Amino acid sequence: METRMYKTTWPEVEEYLKENDVVIFPVGSQEQHGKHLAEDNDSFTATEIARRVGERTGVLVAPTLPFGNSVHHMNFPGTMTLTFETLVAVYRELCECLIHHGFRKIVVMNAHGGNTAAIAQALREIKEDTGIKVYSLMAFPSQRGFGAESTQVIKQESGGHACELETSIELYLGQRVLMEKAEKWKKPKGITAFDEKWGRKVSWTRDFDWSTEIGSLGDPEAATEEKGRQMVEATVDEISAFIEDLKAL
């Protein structure tokens, strides 16, 4: 069975809806990922994890929305962003298209942290307007999310961006990775004594180049394909289990 909805015909979608009202909606971003990962990285990951879950569960996967809220990355060339308000409207309108056709269990599979607030707002508006509960989850493994135990293979001390975890996953998924360009994070020259004293306790608007001159955080040099395999397989297993439970509701 073809589970990529964008590769099906409308009669095939109509037939699917007679037995199943679950659909996965992957969302990502177009933003810089350091010197070694492609700028479509989040969208690529959302698409690949969603495809694997769809094949495992027999659930349709909608086309990936490749743009997100990445305004904090705009000082790096190639990044493209939507405003918060536009992104909320796009999420809401696309989910309402799916609801119109008869999908009642929509799972937004997000692969970019910058989208989280806009997704939450869209889901609230959809619930208030239609009464439909839309679900959201993160495609990447994390210590508090799917694939939590598998993240123990990661050795860097803290999370990052285009880091050991993310780079390992991309090596396994087959993303374009330029490992010879990967660099371990170093403190930017522009960080002041005031920033170091108060930066962890006080919030203010910061662009991404405030914290990294190279575009990445963490230690991508420690990434391996095997680490990526373990994390991807664990994450797909756990998300698939969620989807199966959702189908049964």
C-alpha positions as CSV (number, residue, x, y, z in Angstrom):
1,M,0.0,0.0,0.0
2,E,1.3,3.5,-0.9
3,T,1.2,5.5,2.3
4,R,2.5,8.8,0.9
5,M,-0.7,10.7,0.4
6,Y,1.0,13.0,-2.2
7,K,1.6,9.9,-4.3
8,T,-1.9,8.6,-4.2
9,T,-5.0,9.4,-6.2
10,W,-8.2,10.9,-4.8
11,P,-10.1,7.6,-5.1
12,E,-7.4,5.9,-3.1
13,V,-7.7,8.5,-0.3
14,E,-11.4,8.1,-0.4
15,E,-11.1,4.4,0.0
16,Y,-8.6,4.8,2.8
17,L,-11.0,7.0,4.7
18,K,-13.6,4.3,4.8
19,E,-11.4,2.4,7.2
20,N,-9.0,4.9,8.8
21,D,-9.2,8.5,9.8
22,V,-5.6,9.0,10.9
23,V,-3.1,11.1,8.9
24,I,0.5,12.3,9.7
25,F,1.3,15.8,8.7
26,P,5.1,16.4,8.7
27,V,6.4,20.0,9.2
28,G,10.0,21.3,9.2
29,S,12.0,24.4,8.3
30,Q,14.4,25.9,5.8
31,E,17.3,27.1,7.9
32,Q,21.0,26.9,8.3
33,H,22.4,23.8,10.0
34,G,26.0,24.7,10.5
35,K,28.7,24.2,7.9
36,H,28.0,20.5,7.4
37,L,24.3,19.9,7.2
38,A,21.8,20.9,4.5
39,E,19.4,23.7,5.1
40,D,16.4,21.5,4.5
41,N,17.5,19.3,7.3
42,D,14.4,19.6,9.6
43,S,12.0,19.0,6.7
44,F,14.0,16.1,5.4
45,T,14.0,14.5,8.9
46,A,10.2,15.0,9.4
47,T,9.6,13.5,5.9
48,E,11.8,10.5,6.5
49,I,10.6,9.6,10.0
50,A,6.9,10.1,8.9
51,R,7.5,7.9,5.9
52,R,8.9,5.1,8.1
53,V,6.0,5.4,10.6
54,G,3.5,5.4,7.7
55,E,4.9,2.3,6.2
56,R,5.0,0.6,9.6
57,T,1.4,1.5,10.6
58,G,-0.4,1.8,7.2
59,V,-1.3,5.4,8.0
60,L,-1.3,8.1,5.3
61,V,1.4,10.8,5.3
62,A,0.5,14.2,4.0
63,P,3.0,16.4,2.1
64,T,5.7,18.0,4.3
65,L,5.4,21.7,5.0
66,P,9.0,22.7,4.3
67,F,8.9,26.2,5.9
68,G,8.7,27.2,9.6
69,N,9.5,30.0,12.0
70,S,13.2,30.5,11.7
71,V,13.6,34.2,12.1
72,H,16.4,33.7,14.6
73,H,18.5,32.1,11.9
74,M,18.1,34.8,9.3
75,N,21.6,36.1,9.8
76,F,22.8,33.0,8.1
77,P,22.4,32.9,4.2
78,G,19.8,30.6,2.8
79,T,17.4,30.6,5.7
80,M,13.7,31.3,4.8
81,T,11.1,31.9,7.4
82,L,7.4,32.6,7.9
83,T,6.1,34.9,10.6
84,F,4.4,33.4,13.6
85,E,1.0,34.7,12.5
86,T,1.4,33.3,9.0
87,L,2.6,30.0,10.2
88,V,-0.3,29.6,12.6
89,A,-2.7,30.4,9.7
90,V,-1.0,27.9,7.4
91,Y,-1.1,25.1,10.0
92,R,-4.7,25.8,10.8
93,E,-5.9,26.0,7.1
94,L,-4.0,22.9,6.0
95,C,-5.3,20.9,9.0
96,E,-8.8,22.1,8.3
97,C,-8.5,20.8,4.7
98,L,-7.7,17.4,6.1
99,I,-10.7,17.7,8.5
100,H,-12.9,18.7,5.6
101,H,-12.0,15.4,3.8
102,G,-12.9,13.3,6.8
103,F,-9.6,12.9,8.7
104,R,-10.4,13.1,12.5
105,K,-7.0,12.1,14.0
106,I,-4.3,14.4,12.6
107,V,-0.7,14.1,13.9
108,V,1.6,17.0,13.3
109,M,5.1,15.6,13.1
110,N,7.4,18.5,13.9
111,A,11.1,18.5,13.4
112,H,11.9,22.1,14.3
113,G,11.7,23.5,17.8
114,G,11.0,27.0,16.5
115,N,7.6,25.8,15.2
116,T,6.4,24.6,18.6
117,A,4.6,27.8,19.7
118,A,2.9,28.3,16.4
119,I,1.7,24.6,16.3
120,A,0.3,25.0,19.8
121,Q,-1.6,28.1,18.9
122,A,-3.0,26.5,15.7
123,L,-4.1,23.4,17.5
124,R,-6.0,25.6,20.0
125,E,-7.7,27.5,17.3
126,I,-8.6,24.3,15.4
127,K,-10.1,22.8,18.6
128,E,-12.2,25.9,19.3
129,D,-13.4,26.2,15.7
130,T,-14.1,22.6,14.8
131,G,-14.0,20.6,18.0
132,I,-11.3,18.3,16.5
133,K,-8.3,17.5,18.7
134,V,-5.1,17.6,16.6
135,Y,-2.0,15.9,18.0
136,S,1.6,17.1,17.8
137,L,4.9,15.3,18.4
138,M,8.6,15.8,17.8
139,A,10.3,13.7,15.1
140,F,13.7,13.9,16.7
141,P,14.5,11.7,19.7
142,S,15.0,13.5,23.0
143,Q,15.5,12.7,26.7
144,R,11.9,13.6,27.4
145,G,10.3,12.5,24.2
146,F,10.2,9.5,21.8
147,G,13.3,7.4,21.7
148,A,14.5,8.7,25.1
149,E,16.6,5.7,26.0
150,S,18.4,5.6,22.7
151,T,19.8,9.1,23.3
152,Q,22.1,7.6,25.9
153,V,24.5,6.9,23.0
154,I,25.1,10.7,22.7
155,K,28.2,11.9,24.6
156,Q,28.0,15.7,24.3
157,E,27.2,17.4,27.6
158,S,24.2,19.4,26.4
159,G,21.8,19.7,23.5
160,G,22.6,21.6,20.4
161,H,21.8,22.3,16.8
162,A,23.4,20.3,13.9
163,C,25.1,18.5,16.8
164,E,26.2,15.0,17.6
165,L,22.6,13.8,17.9
166,E,21.2,15.5,14.8
167,T,24.2,14.7,12.6
168,S,24.2,11.0,13.6
169,I,20.5,10.8,12.6
170,E,21.2,12.5,9.3
171,L,24.1,10.1,8.5
172,Y,21.7,7.2,9.0
173,L,18.8,8.7,7.1
174,G,21.0,9.5,4.1
175,Q,20.9,13.3,4.3
176,R,23.7,15.3,2.6
177,V,26.3,15.6,5.3
178,L,29.8,17.2,4.9
179,M,31.6,15.7,7.8
180,E,34.8,17.3,6.8
181,K,33.2,20.7,7.5
182,A,31.8,19.7,10.9
183,E,33.1,21.8,13.8
184,K,32.8,21.5,17.6
185,W,31.2,24.6,19.1
186,K,33.4,27.3,20.5
187,K,32.3,30.3,22.5
188,P,31.6,33.2,20.1
189,K,34.0,36.1,20.4
190,G,31.1,38.5,20.8
191,I,29.9,37.0,24.1
192,T,30.4,39.6,26.8
193,A,30.9,39.3,30.5
194,F,27.3,40.5,31.0
195,D,26.1,37.8,28.7
196,E,27.9,35.1,30.5
197,K,26.8,36.3,33.9
198,W,23.1,36.7,33.1
199,G,22.4,34.8,29.9
200,R,21.1,31.6,31.5
201,K,18.9,33.4,34.0
202,V,17.4,36.3,32.0
203,S,15.7,36.1,28.6
204,W,16.0,38.6,25.9
205,T,15.6,38.5,22.1
206,R,18.7,36.8,20.6
207,D,19.5,35.8,17.1
208,F,21.2,32.4,16.6
209,D,24.6,33.9,15.8
210,W,24.6,35.3,19.3
211,S,25.4,31.8,20.6
212,T,27.4,30.4,17.6
213,E,29.5,31.9,14.9
214,I,29.5,28.6,12.8
215,G,25.8,28.0,12.9
216,S,26.0,24.7,15.0
217,L,26.0,23.9,18.7
218,G,27.4,20.8,20.3
219,D,29.9,18.4,18.9
220,P,29.0,17.0,15.4
221,E,32.5,15.5,15.0
222,A,31.4,12.8,17.4
223,A,28.5,11.7,15.2
224,T,28.3,8.2,13.7
225,E,25.8,6.4,11.5
226,E,25.4,3.7,14.0
227,K,24.3,6.1,16.7
228,G,21.8,7.5,14.2
229,R,20.5,4.0,13.4
230,Q,19.8,3.3,17.1
231,M,18.0,6.5,17.7
232,V,15.9,6.4,14.5
233,E,14.8,2.9,15.0
234,A,13.8,3.5,18.6
235,T,12.0,6.7,17.7
236,V,10.1,5.1,14.8
237,D,9.1,2.1,17.1
238,E,7.7,4.4,19.8
239,I,5.9,6.8,17.5
240,S,4.4,3.8,15.6
241,A,3.1,2.4,18.9
242,F,1.4,5.8,19.6
243,I,-0.1,5.7,16.1
244,E,-1.5,2.2,16.6
245,D,-3.1,3.3,19.9
246,L,-4.5,6.4,18.2
247,K,-6.0,4.3,15.4
248,A,-7.8,2.2,18.0
249,L,-9.5,5.1,19.7
